Amino acid sequence: MHYIALEVERIINSIRRIVPEERITVAFSGGLDSTVVLFLAKEALGRERVKAANVDFGLFTYERARQNVRITSTEMQVKLHSISGKLEQTILMKGGPDCNLCTRKIKLGLIRAYTGEQIVFTGSNQSDSWGSYGTAFSDGFYAPLFHYSKEEIKIMANYLNLKIRYIGENTHREGCKLKHLLKPLANISYHGQAVSQANEILLQQIKELNLSTSIANVKIIGPLNRNIALINIFPIPARHYWKKLTDKIGSIAYIEDCFLIHKPLELTIKANKGLFNNLRSRYWIEQGRLQPEFAVPLRFNWLLTTNHRLKTFQVIAYN
């Protein structure tokens, strides 16, 4: 703990050097990383100079996430500003899943537009793509936890006695519901409703059944005219729960087929030409984007799409 105490002090001093007098805004999701950043910024600068900004994606923001953001910012006595990102996200995701671009262009982009020239603090760290390839300070964004891993940040949160409120969909890296739509958001009233309703209902079911999970989400895959729901829970629940879970999710009007994942899967993925021909990008999709999100080992079968509107990828089937 002596090491962590020194690191906390070092971060606080670094914040004071970077912003000796200015006010700052923290890009705040309510999760582990941004909660630690918000606390450290307040400790370093005082709450009068710190504001939290959260981008709300409407249909695709978990209700529990909204509650977490409100409760944590209130407890820390930091002003909270909510920004709507629903329209921008809906347009972007029509081309297929792209969480990194959504974070950069919409989440951080909208917060940057709101703050103007004010420095924006983020929770980026060594466990995400910014931490792996970016820098701690870039274009008015500063990442106080840039040099730390997720495990180190958890230890830091414990040392600071912070209550981290999780959504429950994936304790390693939580986000919005749309990250579980593994195909284009071509029709928000069909694809969007399927992924939104399925993931809210699953969390309710997990709570009612008193299941202890580290992953609990529903992946929506399939061709554009068919929504296939893959119930994705870890640890995999006992068999006597399977029918109850599949019946509940399968009863959603926008879902045609439902399967509870309980053994290794092969995913068939269509990709645009640029992604299909880039083995490094395909590897990142496999091992950085998909495998960490699934409760079972995955295999992958890649196909070149003929759909020129597909800008990233689409999981069309499983086996």
N, C-alpha and C positions, 0 to 999 in steps of 0.2 A: 504493500500500500504506500510505502514511502516513495516508490518510483512514480505511482499515479499522482500523488500529491505534488511532486515536483513538476510533472507534465501539466497538471491543471494550472499551476502557478505560471508555467511558461506560456501556456495558451492565453491566459488572462493578460499577461504582460505584452504579448504580441498584439493582441487586440487593441490595447491602449496605445501602442506605438503606431499602429496603422490608422486608427481614428482617434487622434488626441482630443478633438473637440466636436467633431461632426455627429449628427444623428445617423442611425443605420436602421435597415429593415432586415429581418430574418425571414427567409423563405421557409414557411412553417407548415409542415404536413401533420404534425402531431405524433410522429413516430420517434424512434430512438434517436437517430442522428440529429434531427432538427430540434428535438427537445433539449438535448445536451448543448447544442449551439446557442439556443435561446437563453438557457440558464447562464452559460459562461459569458455571453454578451451582456446580460443584465448585471452580472457580478462585476464585470470589467468597467462598464460605462454608466451604470445606474439605469433604472427602468424608464426615466424620463427621456433618455436618448435612444431607446430601443422600441421598435414596433414590430409586430408579427404580421406577415401577409400570407394569406392562404388562398390558393386557387381552387374554386369549387366547380366540379365538372357535372353538376346537376344529377342526371339519371345515373351517372357512373361513379359518383362519390358514395362510399359506404356511409350509411347513417351513423354508424358507430365512429367513423373517422370524423364526421362533423362534431359529434359530441366530444371526442377526445381533444380536438383543437380548441373548442370553446372552454372546456374544463381546465385544461393545462394552462392556457394563456390567462385565464381568470385567476388561477392559483398563483401564478407568477406575477400577477398584477401588471401585465403588459398589454397595451392596446392591440386589438386584433382588427385587421382589415380584410374583408372577404372580396375576392375578385372572381367574376364568372368567366369560366373558360369553356363552357359547354359548346358554343357554336364553333369556336376555333378547333376544338378537339374532334368534333363530328366531321368537319370538313377534311381534316388531316387524315383521319383513320379510314376514310373511304378507299384509300390506296392500299390498305393492309396494315397489319400491326407494326408500330414503330414507336416504342416507349421512349427511346433515347431522344428522338426528334421531338416528341411531344414534350419531354422535360425541358429541352433547350429552347424550343421555339415558342411553346405555349406557356408552360408553367413559369419558367424563368423569364421568358419574353414579356409576359403580361405584368409580372412583378416589376421588371425593369421599366416598362412603360409607366407604371404607377409611381415609381419612386423617382424617376428622372435621373439626375446625376448622383443621387445618394448611393452609397455603397450597399450592396446586398450580400448578406451572409447566407451561405448554403451549408448543408450537412454532408457535402461530398467528401468521400474518404477512399481509402485504398481498396475497399470492397466493391466499388462501382467504376464505371468506365472513365469518369472524370478523374478519379483518383489514380487510375492506371495510366492515363495518357495525357492528362492536363497539367495545370500548375495551380498552386494554392491561390494565386491572385491573378485574375484575368478579366479584362473588359468591365471593370467595376464590380465583379463578383469576387468574394473572398470566402475560402473554405478553411475555417479554423481547425478542422479535424482532418485535413488533407493527408497528413503523414501517418494516420492511425488506421488499424484494421477494425472490422466490426467487433471482434472479440475485445479489443482494447477499449473501444467505446462503451461496450457493455460494462466492463470493469469500472470505467470512469463514472458511468451513471450510478452504479452501485455505491461507489465511494462518495459521490455527491448526494446520495440518498434520494435520488429522483424516482418518482413513480412513473414508469413508462406504460402507457396505455396502448395495448395492441388491438388491432381490428380482429385478428384471428385467422386471416386468410393465408398468411405465410409469415411466421415469426422472424425469418431471416431477412426478408425484404418485402415490405408491404406497399401497396399502391392502390390505384383505383380499379374498379370492376372491369374496365375495358381491356386491361392487360390480359384477361382470361378469354377474350374473343380472338381466336387464332385464325381469323380470316377477315376480309374487308368489312367495314361497317357500311355496307351498301344501302341498307334500309334500317334506319334507326327504330322504326316501329316494329321491326321483325327481329333483326340481329341484335339491336340494342336492348330491346325488352327482354329477349331470351337471356342474355348474359347478366343483365341487371337483376331481374327477378330471381334467377337461379341462384346467384351468389348471396343475395340477401336471405332467401329462404333456407339455404344450406346452413348459414350461420345460426339461424333460429333453431334449426333441427339439431345442430351440434349442442347448443345450449340446453334444449329440452331433453335430449338423450344423455346429457351430462358426460359427453365424450371429451377426453383430454387429447388435443391435437396440436401439432406444430404447422401442419398444412391443412387447409380446409377451403377448397374452392371448386368451381365448376368450369371446366374448359368447354367452350363452344367451338366445334369444328364442323367440317362437312362442306359440300358444295353450297353455292349461294342460295339455292332453293330448298335447302334441307339443314336444319339445325340439329346436330348431334351433341348431346351433353355428356361429358366425361366427368363423373364425380371423382374428385381427386383429394383423398384424405390420407394423412399420415400421422400416427400409425394407422394402418388399414384396420377399420373397425371389425368387430366380430361378425361372423356370417349372419347371425340372426337380425342384424340391423340393416342388411343390404336391401331387402325388399322395401322396407319402410322408407329408406332414403331414395331409392330409385322411383318408387311410386309417387313420392311427393314432388320430386324434381320433374319426373316424366309427365306429371299432370299439367304442367305449365303449357298454355295454349300455343306458345311459339316454339316448342321443342317437339321434334318428331321421334327421336330415339334417345335412350338414356342407358348408360353403362357405368357401373361402379368399378373403378380401376383397382385390380387386386393382383395383377401379374404383369411381367414385362410387356411392353407394347412396341409395335412398329408403327411409326407415324409416316404417312405419305404426304409429302409437302410439295406444292407447286410454287415456283419462284420465277421472278422476272429474269431476263437474260443476264443483267449485270450481277445479280446475286447468285444465280445458278452457276455462272462461270468463275465465281470468286470463291475458292475453297476456304480461304481464311474467314470470309464473311459467313459462309455456311457453317464452319466450325463454331464460330461465335454464337450463331443462332442455336445450334445444337447444344453446346456445353455452357454457354453463358446465359442464354435466354430461356431455353426450354427445359433441359434436364434439371436445373436447380428448382424448377417450379413443380416438378412431378414427383409423386410418391413412389414410383417404380422406375427401374432402369428402362431407357428408351433406345430403340434403333430407328434409323431414318432412311427413307426412300425418297430421293429427290427427283422431281420432274420439272421440265421446262414448260412454263405456261404459254398459252396462246392468247391469254387475256391481257391486252396492252394497257388496261387500266390498273393492273396489279403492280404496285410500286415496290412491294417487299415480298411477302410470302403468304401462303394460305395452306393450312393443314386440312386436307380434303377427306382423309380416311384414317382409320386405325385398324390394326390387326393384332 
